[in-house]
Amino acid sequence: MISMWVALGAAAVLAISALATAWAQSKIGTAGAAALAEKPELAGTIVILVAIPETMVILGFIVAVLLILRGGGGG
Amino acid sequence: MIVPMARLRVLGPKDRFQAALGAVQDLGQMQLTQVPGREGIAAARLDARGEVRRRQLTRVLTDVDECVRTLAAGRARPASFEMHGAATPQQLARWTRLAAKTRREVKQLEARETALDEERALLKRYREFLVAVLPDVRRVSGVPQLTSHAVVVPAASRGVLDGLGAALRAQLGDEFSMAVHELPGGDAAIFLVLPARFSAQLEAQLHAARVPEIPLPEGYRDLPLEDAIPKMLLRIGEIPQELTACADQRATMWRARGEELLHARAAIQDWLDAATARERTAITSHAFAIEGWLPARSVPSFQQKLAAAAGPTLVVETIAREAWGKEDVPVVLANPRLFRPFEFLIALLPLPKYGSIDPTPFVAVFFPLIFGMMLGDVGYGALLAGLALLLHHRAKAGSALRTACEIALPCALFTVIFGVLYGECFGDLPQRLFGLHPLVLNREKAVFAALAAAIGVGVVQVVLGLVLGAISAGRHAPKEALGRGLSAAMVLLVTAALLAAFKVLPAKLFTPSVIALLCAFPVLIFAEGVIAPVELLATLGNVLSYARIMALGTASVMLAIVANQMVGAVGSTVVGLLFALLFHLVNFAIGLFSPAIHTLRLHYVEFFGKFYQPGGRRFEPFAHRGAASSKASSADSSARSSP
């Protein structure tokens, strides 16, 4: 049985990291789209730049999973 | 791999210069480079007449490009288009006339289409209003004491409406009627009927309120409204036919002149390319020199073909390796057939420098592997394979879509392989339906094992990247190579220490690993400077970044399981099944996009960051632009129109 606090903690980890990623991607994506309109050859670089902040939410997801599993959610 | 290149110099008597340059263009194997200037040697520039012709042909090319762009949009290229050698002066003159005439006609056609489009848009905008007010207009036209006005109030000035109504009421009392009709975009069309004697006052009011009359299209402005409206309504039906006639005229022009325009474009580009190429060559009062790059393996065949095409008086010599730097060399990638589609992924970045490592073979192995690890589902893999085969069959040879399909096929294969290992086919269906269990890993439950596998792939790829970096740097910077090699060893030591700490490896390995790490640390600082600890931490961060393989994989399998649970969760089995299918479809779409992006990112950032040296220049041989032009014989070079 997952305790309420563990579940809330996991949800907070995921939500905060997702919000941070979304904010960063919105900024990078806007600038990237503008750059792409002028220089289509930058597509590869922009894909990388947009994907970089996703590390935050992915690590957030992993921490959330670890919290739930370690916090008595299962094994 | 990056193809080894050779720099060649072609020397010959001055009277063979044009033939030699033409033959080099016909062969299309050599990228010309600037011949170093020396005393008594000058670039073979165009004379004043040639410069005039260059300017003229540049203008003609602009015309031809514009014509082709406008006429060829959405139409097939003429099947018979083929280049047959260089253009003659007569051809160039004819194409100049053809381009000017076609451009003029195309412009007229475009102007006609634009006018028709605008007229149609205007009529459509007011159609409902015109239909609504037509009966009133007819009634008013039969009563000479009355007059009518149709005006439009822009959306931004809607406040004027109330003011106008109040002002008219104050001046005219109840002797007027005002019908308001909403237009698309928020504007309002107003139809006013009032005694004719107040017409001047109304116009003054409208002028004061800055409300314009409805802009009738040209041709209707001088007609009374009761005559103009029926004609305009009729006209709405005529415009599409006229637009179709314009499109037919375009198609007819393309059929009649498309082939010649394409031929003209290729020939003019050839001429201009040759003019630019001349400036890279050198010429004396008796001889000429042409220098350029070509793949080293092509040198013997190039020498033979050039001698056959331009005569035996030419001398072709290879310039010694010591005389040129790597920075100037263009880059050609050559990989086995299976790996070649993955060059497309390398082309999204700047090319690797000449003399560095081509990452294509590594990408060809790791990209499908990591993609398969993430998606890992027999059903999705089979779907992906089917989709890739279908699109591959339909895509044109050499198109980006076909290349993408060729990349997708090995990805699908690895997805199926990992699906078997994970025991997944559209999620947990094998377990639900047949009670089958995963062969190696249950991603739904064994999250830690999946995480360890993902990090393991990260260790392998990052260490490989560091080793490649060490090999690449070893050729010119031994200290940097030492640093890279040591970093690779330290990543392995950290991994061994962690595995020993968690009892995956024997616990007695922990102490030796830590001692080795402590010993390696000062050497690393010696090799890479004080920044070394930060670099090492960043490298370990790169390894941890591979955790996304597990994260995306877990998300994918969880979504698939949720989809399967929908069958039983909704009252009706059929509705549940439909929901499940829809959810699987969404998961499949996400499963194609997300793993592809993240696998690319892992390669570009984590893997390439350790060894990739961008900055290479693409190999662009001096060749004819048209199809099959390389077969053109240079025997007619004396008759060609030379720059």
Interface residues (C-beta under 8 A of the other chain):
Chain A: A43 G44 T45 V47 I48 A51 I52 E54 T55 I58 L59 F61 I62 V65 L69 G74 G75
Chain B: L348 L349 K445 V447 F448 L451 L544 S545 A547 R548 M550 A551 L552 T554 A555 I597 H598 L600 R601 Y604 V605
